[in-house]
Each structure stands twice: as structure tokens, then as C-alpha cells.
Amino acid sequence: MAFDLFGFSVTKKKTQKTFVTPENDDGAITYVEGGGFVGTYLNTDIDARDENVLIQKYREMAMTQEVDLAITDVINEAVLHETGKASVNLSLEKSDQSDAIKKKISDEFKNIVKLLDFNKTGYDTFRKWYIDGKLYHHIVIDKTKPKEGIKHLISVDALDIKKVREIKKEKDAVTGVEFVKEIEEYFIYRPDQATGQFTPSGRQHNEEVKVQTDAISYVHSGMIDAEKQVVIGYLYKSIKPYNQLRMIEDSLVIYRLARAPERRIFYIDVGNLPKLKAEQYLRSVMDKYKQKVVYNAQTGEVEDQKKQMSMLEDFWLPRREGGRGTEINTLPSGQNLGEIDDIEYFRKKLYQSLNIPISRIEGTDSTAFNLGRSTEITRDEVKFSKFINRIRQRFSSLFTDLIRVQLLLKGVIKEDDWHEIKDAIEYVWTRDSYFAELKQNEILRERLEVLSSLDEYIGKYFSNEWVRKNVLRQSEDDIEEMDKQIKDETGEDPNDAEINPDLLDFQDTMK
């Protein structure tokens, strides 16, 4: 390693020889060195500052009422805090590891949840990640006793840290093709968020701290701007409708203040006076009628209380000889001050960009909360439920990253074993979405009704296996597991009958 890094590393990364430059899928600053150019300076001042500006914009938006309500709906669905229940649990049912290893992994997961204090502050942690689009934690261990695992997890502001990837290439002597020789990844921590400048090794600022990748837990939204190569948050697509809504609301307020009062128009007859004399006469008339002279009993002085707002001032216009005499008219106020259709349009557009169903917007015709069968479940609610599942899955990489470091530090597994274990890890989030439950029950009910109509044809036109796969939508693993459970409960093999009797009993119960 050409430079010293703060923190620790639990594994040594190996670089496979390839001619393909790794895709930037995490928003890291990529520095490619090779082709005879040595000591190339990477200037990322603009990109880093733009990314920080985006994060600051997200935080500004989150402080407004409309965006805050939308974010609250999302986080309330994603993270549930209930007394006596964990917000998220670990499932290792698909893992082939021994029961002893599974128990150790489960125990370490509980330790990670405890270090994050997720069962109490999970809402705030998830909200921070959702708004910023990324989340960093500094993993603190006792270097003298690494076997004790992670001691503390310290949250790091997304504005103060950045991931850097240095790619070193070399040319093949035979083909002349450039191959990736080495990939070095690390984090740069710099509290000075105003400049947003990050430089590769060799151009280190005194205030910068370079940290090993294993010492930083990093989870992002998974969305990358292909042009700027930066991570964008879930609020990114809402910036435009948010600005439009603010602008249209401000313009409506200005219009209402300017057109709300009725003002008078004074046409003053100036006869055939010259222009200068006419203006002087007009001003004298204005002063005569506009000034309000009052007596102050406390001071004994006569005061002039001429205090009028510019938007409430009357209009004084001279009128020449030959026209009508002095006249006073009224300028009517605005007649369409109660119309806010434009605001409602941009308000709905903002909520749609935030993936919030229209039925959840206060003040709309579909705000009522209906409970019942699938006919009362809107398509927007189904899409919203899928969106919540996606962001949960993305956020869960935080636990996966921390569990990996914890298991490797304590020697529970080796790096080679981790690649087999991580695919079998599943996270079960506590759910509180009634619409998701209604959808599952309705799907099961419909399948059982189809199963009932096929009862007399099973064994004649349809096989038992075909029905289970195409009607009940059971996978091979589901069929094997279900047969095992039925055999353990009843002592009979369900494949001996044309159809599982327990399913028919369950069908009659549903009816």
C-alpha cells in the first residue's frame, strides 16, 4: 500500500486481471491512472460540490410541510416500532450452515441492531438515509483486541466524507491492450464541507483523513446519475415540482395581497393650467385629502399619521378642460381569488414524484380510508407497497455490511464462507400495512376458488403437480417443504391423494 490509511482491514482484496474498467455503481470518485500518465491530478471540486449541494437541497425540502408529510408516510410504512417487537429480524432458513453457525450469526445480528439502537432510533436512521440518499457509519474496534468485534458505530455526516477509487492500469506487452492492474478503494473524511475538494493519494490535504473501506459502513440509494457519476437520492426527481409549487404559491400570495383591496381613482379637473401648475395643484389636493392630522393628548402635539401601504394607495389622475369634471371611481378587487386549481395540480405532482398514492393526499376526493376486498385497494397502494419493499431491501445492505465485518473480526467465518452465507441472509421487517395483508388474502382466496372449480378434473385432465405449480403458484422448494410439514402433521404423504385434503378443508373454511 502506497500510503497509510486510518482504521482497519479484515481482508485483502484481490484484483482479477481484466481490460474492463469497473462501473461506478456507488458514486465513488474514480481516478484512473495509466497509459504513461503518472501523477495525474484528479480535480473533483465541481462534482463533489454539486453532490453536496444536492444533499443540502434534499434537507431543505424535507423541512417543508408537503415533503415532510410524504417522507413521514414512507418511513412509517418502512420502519415500524411496536412494544415487544423488533423492527427487523434475521432469517437464515435458506442457509446450509450448521445450527451452531446460524445461532452465532443471529446473535451477532442482534448485537449490530443493539449498536445501532435500531429498535428505538430506526425511524430516524432510515429517514436520514432516505433524505440524503446515503448513510455512513464509522466502525470503531479495539485494535489490541479485534476478536471482541465492533465496539461502537459512529454516524458520519454525508457532506464530510467521500469514497475514492483509484484504478491503476498497465499495457500488455503482446497485445498492447490496457488491463486493470490494481484497484485501491478508501474513504476521505474532511469536515470542511464548504469546499467539497477531494484529491487522490499524493495530493493529500493536511485536514483530510483517509480511512480503510472496512472501517466505514456505506449504504446508498442505489440510483446513480449516469452523466455526473454521483449518487442521487429519492427526493431528486421531486426538486422540480417542489420548486414549481413554491413559486406558484408565492405568486398567488402576492396576487391576493395586491388585488384584495378596493382602491379609488380620483380624476381631478385641472382646467387649462400649464403642466407644471397642474401637477402642483394635483399634489395639493392629494395632500389635503390624504393627510390625517390628529391631536395627541399625551404629548399635546399635533401629529401627521399618514401611513399607507403602496399596494393600498389610491390613484390621482389630472383631467384637462373639455372633459368631465372631478370624478371619483372605484377600482374593483380581484374576482378569482378563491381559485387554487394550479396549486392543487403541482401539489399532486409533487406527491406523485415522491411515490405517495393520491388517496393519501389530504383534501382530495379519495382521501377516505377504505377497508375491504381487492376492489377497494387502489393500484397506487399496491405500487406503494412494492416501493417500500424495494427501499427496505436496499437499506438492509447496512446490516449485511456490518454483519460481515463482525463475523470476520470474531473469526466466526472466513471470507470465502461469507460469499455463500450472504445470499442466504434474509431480513424480515415488521409490517403494518393493511393493504398488503388484504392483497395477500385476496390472492389466496382467488386461488382456492380456482382450485375448487378444478377439483373434479384433477387426475383426469390436470395433474396434482401442475395444479400446485400453476394454480397455487408453489415453487419446487415450497412443494417440498409443504409435503414435509403435512407428513409430519398427519403422517400421510399428500402425493398419494389426488389433492391434499387439508387444502380442501381450508377451502371450505374460506367459503
N, C-alpha and C positions, 0 to 999 in steps of 0.2 A: 504494500500500500504506500503510495507516494506521499501521503500526508496523514497526520493523526486526526482521528475522529473521536468526539466525545461519546460516551455511552458504551454499549457492549454489542457483541455479535455472537449469536448462538450457533450459527452455521457458516460455512464457507461456500459462497456461491460459485458455481462453475458456469463458464460461458461456452456454449456449443458453437463450433465454427459454422458460420452462415454468412451468406452475402446479403441478407435482408436486414435492413436497419429496423430495430424493434419499433412497433407502432406506439405512439404516445397515447396510452389509454388511461392515464391517471393525472394528466395535466402537468407533468413534471417539466422543468426547463431542460431541454435536451441540448447537449453540447457534443457535436461530432468533430473528432479530431482525426486527421489522417490525410492521405494524398500528398504528403510532403509539407503540409502547413503545420508547423509546430508553434505552440504558444499562442494560438488564436484566441482572441479575447471575445467573450460572449457578452454582448450588451443586451440585457433584457429589461432595461429600465422602463420602456413603454409597455411591454406585455405585463410585467409584474404590477405596474401601477394601474393598468386597465383592470386587471383581475381584482385588485384591492378596491378600486372604485366600484366595481360590480357588487362586492360584498357589502360595502358601505351603503350602496343603493338598496340592497335587499333589506338591510337592517332599518333603513329609513322607512321603507314601505311597510315593514312589519309593525311599525308603531302607529299606523293609521287604523281607523276603525274597521273599514271594509276588509282589508287584508288580514288584520288580526283575527277577525271572526272566521275567515276562511281557514287560516292556519290552525286555529283552535279546533275547528271541525275535523281537520285532517289528523292532528295529534291525538284528539280524543278517541278517534277510531283506531289509531295505530297502537297507542300505549294505554293500557287500562290498569288503574291502581284500585285494587279491591282488598279489603281487610282479609287476611288469611290466605291470599293468593299471590303467587309470584307473577310479575308482569310477563316474564318469558321463561320457558323451561327448555331443557335439552332432551332430545330424543336420539337414542342410539339403537333403535330396533333393527335398522338395516345394516348395522356393523357386524363384522365377523370376528371381532376381537373377543377375548375371554371376558367372563363376568367380572373378574378382578380388575382388568384394564378399564372396562366400562364404568365400574364404580369410581375408579380414580379420576377418570375424565369428568364424570358427573360432579364429583367433589370439587375438582379444580374449577369447573364452570360456576359452581355456587360461590367459590372464593372470588372469581372475577366479578360476578354480579354484586358481591358484597363490597369489593374495592371501588366499583363504580357507584355504589349506593343506588343501583338502578331501580330497585323496588320502591324507593322513595322519591328519587330525583330523575327517574327515567323520562318523565314528561319533559322536563327542562332540557335534558341531554338530547333527546330526539328533536325537540323544537330548534335547538341551536344548530344541529346538523342540517335540518330541513331548510332553515333560513339561509345559512352560509353556503350550503352545498358541499361542505367538507367539515371534518372533525378530526382534531389532533389530540393525542394524549402522550405525555412523556412517561415512559415506563422506568420506574426507579427500582433498582435492586441493590442488595448489599454485595459488592464485588468480592468481599472476603468470604461470603457465604452464598454463592449463587444457587446452591441446591435448595435454599429456602424459598426461591421463586420471587415473584413480584411483591414488593413492599408497598409501593404507592403508585397511583395513577394521577398525574397532574395534567389538567386541561390546559391546552395551549391555544392562544388566540390565532385564528386563521390568517390574520393580517400580518403576523410576525414570523411566520415560518413558511418555507417553500421547499419542495422536493426538487433535487437536481439529478440528472442522469448524464454521465459522461460516457461517450461511446468512442472507443479507440479502434481504428481500422488499420489494416495493412494490405498491401497488394501481393497477390500470388505471383511468385516468380515465373511460373509457367504460363498461366492464362492471362495474367495482368488484371484479374478481377479483384476488386476490393472486398475483403472479408472482415467481419467483426472480430477483432482480436480480444477485446476486453470491454466489459460494461461495469462501470462503477456508479453506484447509487448512494446518495446520502441526503440528509436534510440540512438546510441552512436556517438557523434561528437568528433573527435580527429584530430586536424590539423597535427599531426606528422604522415605523410603518409609513412615514411620510414620503421617503424617497423611493421605496419599493425596489431598490437595486440589489441584485444578486449576481455574484460572479463565481466562476469555477475556480478550481484549485490553482494556486499560483498568483491569484489576484485577490487574496483574502483581505477583507476589511478588519480592523482591529476589534470592532464590536460584534463581528459575526462569530457564531458558534456552529461548527459542523458536527453533525450527530449521526451516528450509525442508524441504519434503517430499522434494525431490530429494537432500538431503544425508543422508537416513535411508532405509535399506533395511528394509522392514517386510513380513514374511510371517507369516500367522496360520493357524489350523487350518481356517478356513472355516465353522466352526459358531458361530452367534450365538444367544444366549438372547433370544428374541423379547420377553420381558417386561422384563428388565433392560437389554437392548441392550448386552450385553457379550460378548466372545469367550470361549467355553468350550473347554477342552482335551479331548483324547481320554481323559483319566482322569476326566472329570467324572461320567460315568454309573457309575463304579466306586466313588464315595465311599460310597454307602450299603452295598453288600455288603462293602466294606473295613471300615467301622465295625462291621458286624454280626459279621464274622469275628473282629475283635479282641475284641469283647465276649464272644462265646461261648467263645473260647479262655481269656480271663481268668477267666470264671466256672467253666470246667472245672478250671483250676489251683486255684482257691480250694476247690472242692468236693473235689478229691482230697486236698489238704492237710488239710482239716477232717475227712474221713471215712476217711482211710487208716489211722490207728492204732486199735487196740482200747483202749477205756477201761473202767475199773472203776466199779461203782456200790456204795457202802458204805451199807447200811441199819443205822444204829446204834440199838440199843434204849435209849431214854431213860426207860423206865418211866413213872411218874406224876409226874415232875419238872415244875415250872412251866415256862412257855415260856422265861423268861429263863435259869433254871438249865439247861434242856435245851440251849439254844444254847451256853452256856459249856462244858457237858460235851462237846458235839459238837466244838467248836473244840479242846478239849484233846486229844481223841482224834485229830483231824486233825493237830495239831502233833506228837503222839507218833509217828505213822507216816509223816508226810511229810518231816520234817526229816532231813537226812543230815549227821550230825556226824562229822568226820574230823580226824585229827591231822596237822598239817603238820610234817614232820621238819626242814625248813629253818629255819622261824621258831620252832618249839617252841610254837605256839599251836593251840588247838582252833578249827576253822572250821566254819561252817554253810554247806553248799553246797546250799542249796535253790534250784535253778534249773529251773523247769518252764514250758514254753510254755502259754499259756492254752488252746490247742486240744487239748493233751495232758493236761489236768488231769482228775482223777477227780471223780466226783460223790459228795457226802456228804449223806445224807438221814436225818433223825430218824424213828424209828418208835415209836409210843406203846404203852403197856401193853395187852395184849389181842391184839396181833398177833404175828407171828413175831418171833423174837429177831434178834440181829445177823446180817446176811447180806451176802455179797459176790457180786455178779454181774458179768458182762462185757457191755459194750455193743458189739455187732459193728460192724466197719468196713463201708464201702460195698461192695456186691456187684457194681456195674455200672461199675467204674472203667475198664474197658477199652473201653467203647463210645464211639466218636467219630464216629458217623454224622452228627451235627449239624454238626460241624466240617467234614467232608468235603463236605457239601451246600453250605455257604457258601463253601468253598474253590473248588468247581467253579463256583458262581455268580459269584465274583469273576473267575475266568479267562474265563468267557463274556462278562462285561461288558467285558473287555479285548480281546475278539476273538481270543482264543487258542483253537485247537482242543482239545477234550477229550483227544484222543490224545496231546497234548504234556504233559499234567499227570503229573508223577511219582507213581507209586503206583497208577495206575488200571489196569484190565484191558487197555486198548487202548494202553498206552504203547509197545509194540513197534513198531519202525520197519520197515515192510514195503516192499519194492521189487518192482514188477511192473506188471501191466496196470491198466486203469482200475478193475477190480473191487477192487483193493487201495487205491485212492485215495479217501479219505473225502470226503464233501461239505463237511465243515468245512475241510479243506485247500484245496479249490477256493475257498471263500468267503474264506479267509485270504489266498490269493494275490491275489484281486481287491482285498481291503482294502489290501494292500501296494502294489499299483499305484495305488490312489487317493491314498494319502498321499504316494507318490513324486511324483505329478503335482502335488499341492498344494505340496509343498516346492520343486518346480522353479521356482516363481514367484520364488524368491530369485535364481536365476541370470538369469531373464528381466529382472527389475528392474535388476540390476547391469549386464547387457549393454547395456540401453537407455541408461543413464547414460554408460557407457564409450563407446559408439558416437557418441552426440551430442556428448560433450566433445571427442572426437578428430576430429569432422567427417566420419566415415565415411559417415553417413547424415543425413537431415533428419527432423524429427518426422513429416512426412507419410509418409515412406518406412517409418517404423517400424511403422505400423499394418498395412502389407502384409507385413512381414517376420515379425513376432511370431507370426502364425498358422501360418507355415510352419516355425517352430522346433520341433524335437522333441529330447527328451533320452533317450538310450539308457543305461539303468542296467545295470551288470554284474550278471548273475543267477547265483544259486547254489541255486535251488530245484529239486530233482529232481522234485518233484511237478508243477511247471509244465511241465517238459520231457516227463514221462510223459503229461500231458494232451494236449499238442500232438501228440506222436507217435501217440497212440491215436486222436485225431480224424482225423489224416491217413490212418491205416491203415483206419479205417472208411469214409472217403470213397472210397478206392481200391477197397475191396471192393464198394461200391455201383457204382462206375464199371465194374468188371469184369463185374458182372451185367447192366449196361445195354449192353454192347459190341455185341451183335447187333441192338439196337433203335435205335442211333444212326444217323440218316439215314433211318430208316423211321418211327419214332413220335416220336423226340426229336431235336432239332437239336443240333449241336455247341455252339452258343452257349448253349442252355438248360441243357445238361449242365454247362458251365463255370460258369454263374451259380448254378444251384440245387443241384448235387451237390458241385462243388469249391469253391463259395462264393467265386468270384473276382469282384471288382468290375470296373467298366469300366477303371479305371486299372491294375488287376492284369492284366487280359487284354491290354491294350495293351503294357504293359511286358514281359509274358511272351512275347508274339508277337515283340517286337523282339529279345529275348535269344535266342529259339530261331532266328530268322532269321539273327542274327549268328553263332551257333554252327554251324548246319547248312547255311545258305544256302537253306533251303526255307521256304515260307510254311506255317505249321501249319494255316491255314484251308483249304488245298487238299485236305487229307485229312479223312476223317470224324472221326478222332480223332488226337490228337497221338501219334505212335509213341513219342516219348520217355516219355510218361506210361505207355504200356503196358509199356515196358521197366522203368520204375521200379516198376510194379505187380508184375511178375514177380519183381523183386528183393526186394520187401517180402514176398512169399509165401515 
